[in-house]
Amino acid sequence: MEELIRTNDLVTISFVEALLKDADIGYIVADQAMSALEGMVGAFPRRILVDADEADRARRLLTDAGLGAELRPRAKTEPGW
C-alpha cells in the first residue's frame, strides 16, 4: 500500500474518496477510528492509501484534480521512486 494523502480536512478526504471511487481505484482511509477516539480535535490525521499497483494512476488523477500539492512524497522503498 502507498500513502497518497495525510490530512485532517474532511472535505479533502471526501473529495479524494469520490475521485478514487469514480476511477474504480481501490483505497483505504486509515486512522479513522483514532480520529474518532480523539474527538475530532485534529491531532491524528487520516491517511488515504492505495495499492502500489494503482499508485501512479491515483497520483495522476489527484494531480489532474488540483490536489498535487496534497500528495505525500514517495518513500524510497516504493516502486517508481
Secondary structure, DSSP 4 states (H G I P E B T S, - for coil): -EEEEEES-HHHHHHHHHHHHHTT--EEEETHHHHHHTTT-SSS-EEEEE-GGGHHHHHHHHHHTT-GGGBPPPPTTSTT-
